[in-house]
Amino acid sequence: MVNKIKFFLILIFILVFSYVLTAMYSFHQIHKGIYFNNKELIENYVDWQSVRGNVKNYINVEILKKTQSEKLFKELGDVGILLSGFTGKFIEIAIDNYLSSDGVSLLLEKSQKKDEIPKPSIITMLGSFTIMENNGFNSFYINYVNEGKQYPIYFMRKGIKWKIINIEFPENLFNKIKINK
């Protein structure tokens, strides 16, 4: 009887350990994909359809907020609504074309912050556990901080892999955009 209890405790420990290890490994693979600019790794660990959909929704909401708050768009009336619709469609097409592993790779090549990324190692993989925030049984997020703003990046388990499904942007991200009058 005692052996069965030990067996089940060891089995539970192994399952919990492997569950956490798969999350850390997937995050490590994303880290390696970004550090080495490996399109294949980035492609395998990002659910592009979900990310694109979430970015489109965010931008469409921001466009709607901006057009409703700007005096110029209020004066244009229906034409302003039409213009914001065209803008939203144009942005959706751009997102579909450029929000991909190829687009991320191009951004990484041009990035001035790529020297700030630590080289992936077993230590960075094990250390990733400290920055992961649990968001439910099958999801976690990390907070990427850039220029004082937090960008939560959400991961969801898909089989034994964990994939990025959403990136949240700060509320006031587009406040710097001004309409010239």
C-alpha positions as CSV (number, residue, x, y, z in Angstrom):
1,M,0.0,0.0,0.0
2,V,2.8,2.4,0.9
3,N,4.6,1.6,-2.4
4,K,1.4,2.5,-4.3
5,I,1.2,5.8,-2.5
6,K,4.9,6.5,-3.2
7,F,4.4,5.6,-6.9
8,F,1.4,7.9,-7.3
9,L,3.2,10.8,-5.5
10,I,6.2,10.3,-7.8
11,L,4.0,10.1,-10.8
12,I,2.2,13.3,-9.8
13,F,5.5,15.1,-9.2
14,I,6.8,13.9,-12.6
15,L,3.6,15.2,-14.3
16,V,3.8,18.6,-12.6
17,F,7.5,18.9,-13.3
18,S,7.0,18.0,-17.0
19,Y,4.1,20.4,-17.3
20,V,6.2,23.3,-16.0
21,L,9.2,22.1,-18.0
22,T,7.2,22.2,-21.3
23,A,6.2,25.8,-20.6
24,M,9.8,26.8,-19.8
25,Y,11.1,24.9,-22.9
26,S,8.5,26.6,-25.2
27,F,9.4,30.0,-23.8
28,H,13.1,29.2,-24.3
29,Q,12.5,28.2,-27.9
30,I,10.8,31.6,-28.5
31,H,13.8,33.2,-26.9
32,K,16.2,31.3,-29.1
33,G,14.1,32.2,-32.2
34,I,14.3,35.9,-31.4
35,Y,18.0,35.8,-30.4
36,F,19.1,33.9,-33.4
37,N,16.4,35.4,-35.7
38,N,15.2,31.8,-36.5
39,K,12.0,32.1,-38.5
40,E,11.2,28.4,-38.1
41,L,11.3,28.5,-34.3
42,I,9.2,31.7,-34.2
43,E,6.7,30.1,-36.6
44,N,6.4,27.0,-34.5
45,Y,5.8,28.7,-31.2
46,V,3.4,31.5,-32.2
47,D,-0.3,31.0,-33.1
48,W,-0.3,33.7,-35.8
49,Q,-4.0,33.5,-36.5
50,S,-4.8,34.3,-32.8
51,V,-2.2,37.0,-32.6
52,R,-3.3,38.7,-35.8
53,G,-6.9,38.6,-34.7
54,N,-6.1,40.1,-31.3
55,V,-3.9,42.9,-32.8
56,K,-6.6,43.7,-35.4
57,N,-9.3,44.0,-32.7
58,Y,-7.0,46.2,-30.6
59,I,-6.2,48.5,-33.5
60,N,-9.8,48.7,-34.7
61,V,-11.0,49.7,-31.1
62,E,-8.2,52.3,-30.9
63,I,-9.2,53.7,-34.3
64,L,-12.8,53.9,-33.2
65,K,-11.9,55.7,-30.0
66,K,-9.6,58.1,-31.8
67,T,-12.2,59.0,-34.5
68,Q,-14.9,59.4,-31.9
69,S,-12.8,61.8,-29.8
70,E,-11.3,63.9,-32.6
71,K,-13.2,67.0,-33.6
72,L,-12.2,66.7,-37.2
73,F,-13.8,63.3,-37.6
74,K,-17.0,64.5,-35.9
75,E,-17.2,67.4,-38.4
76,L,-16.9,65.0,-41.3
77,G,-19.8,62.9,-40.1
78,D,-20.4,59.8,-42.3
79,V,-17.3,60.5,-44.3
80,G,-15.3,60.3,-41.2
81,I,-16.8,56.9,-40.4
82,L,-16.0,55.8,-44.0
83,L,-12.4,57.0,-43.6
84,S,-11.9,55.2,-40.3
85,G,-13.4,52.1,-42.0
86,F,-10.9,52.4,-44.8
87,T,-8.1,53.0,-42.3
88,G,-9.1,49.9,-40.4
89,K,-9.2,47.7,-43.5
90,F,-5.8,49.0,-44.7
91,I,-4.3,48.2,-41.3
92,E,-5.9,44.7,-41.3
93,I,-4.3,44.1,-44.7
94,A,-0.9,45.3,-43.4
95,I,-1.2,43.1,-40.3
96,D,-2.1,40.0,-42.4
97,N,1.0,40.7,-44.6
98,Y,3.6,41.7,-42.0
99,L,2.6,40.1,-38.7
100,S,4.3,36.7,-39.5
101,S,7.6,35.0,-38.8
102,D,9.0,36.7,-41.8
103,G,7.8,40.1,-40.6
104,V,9.2,39.5,-37.1
105,S,12.5,38.4,-38.6
106,L,12.7,41.6,-40.6
107,L,12.0,43.7,-37.5
108,L,14.7,41.8,-35.6
109,E,17.2,42.5,-38.3
110,K,16.5,46.2,-38.1
111,S,16.1,46.3,-34.3
112,Q,18.5,48.5,-32.3
113,K,17.7,46.5,-29.1
114,K,18.9,43.1,-30.3
115,D,22.1,43.5,-28.3
116,E,20.1,43.8,-25.1
117,I,18.7,40.3,-25.5
118,P,20.6,37.8,-23.4
119,K,22.1,34.7,-25.1
120,P,19.8,31.7,-24.6
121,S,21.3,29.1,-22.2
122,I,20.1,26.5,-19.7
123,I,20.3,29.3,-17.1
124,T,17.9,31.6,-19.1
125,M,15.6,28.6,-19.6
126,L,15.5,27.8,-15.9
127,G,15.3,31.5,-15.0
128,S,12.2,31.9,-17.3
129,F,10.2,30.3,-14.5
130,T,10.6,33.4,-12.4
131,I,9.0,35.8,-15.0
132,M,6.1,33.5,-15.9
133,E,2.8,34.5,-14.4
134,N,0.1,31.8,-14.2
135,N,-3.1,32.7,-16.0
136,G,-5.0,29.5,-15.6
137,F,-4.2,25.8,-16.0
138,N,-3.4,26.0,-19.7
139,S,-2.0,29.5,-20.0
140,F,0.6,31.9,-18.6
141,Y,1.9,35.3,-19.5
142,I,5.1,37.3,-19.2
143,N,5.3,41.1,-19.0
144,Y,7.7,42.5,-21.6
145,V,8.7,46.0,-20.6
146,N,9.8,48.5,-23.2
147,E,10.3,52.2,-22.5
148,G,8.5,51.9,-19.2
149,K,5.4,50.3,-20.7
150,Q,4.3,46.8,-20.1
151,Y,3.2,44.5,-22.9
152,P,1.8,41.2,-21.5
153,I,2.5,38.3,-23.8
154,Y,0.1,35.4,-23.4
155,F,0.9,31.8,-24.0
156,M,-1.5,28.9,-24.3
157,R,-0.8,25.2,-24.2
158,K,-1.4,23.5,-27.6
159,G,-0.6,19.8,-27.0
160,I,2.8,19.7,-25.4
161,K,3.8,23.1,-26.9
162,W,3.0,26.4,-25.5
163,K,2.3,29.1,-28.2
164,I,1.9,32.9,-28.0
165,I,-1.7,33.7,-28.6
166,N,-2.0,37.3,-27.6
167,I,0.0,40.5,-27.0
168,E,-1.7,43.2,-25.0
169,F,-0.8,46.8,-25.7
170,P,-1.1,49.7,-23.2
171,E,-4.2,51.8,-23.4
172,N,-2.4,55.0,-24.4
173,L,-0.1,53.5,-27.0
174,F,-1.5,55.7,-29.8
175,N,-1.8,58.9,-27.9
176,K,1.4,60.2,-29.6
177,I,-0.4,60.1,-33.0
178,K,-1.8,63.5,-33.8
179,I,-4.0,64.5,-36.7
180,N,-2.7,67.6,-38.5
181,K,-5.3,70.2,-39.0
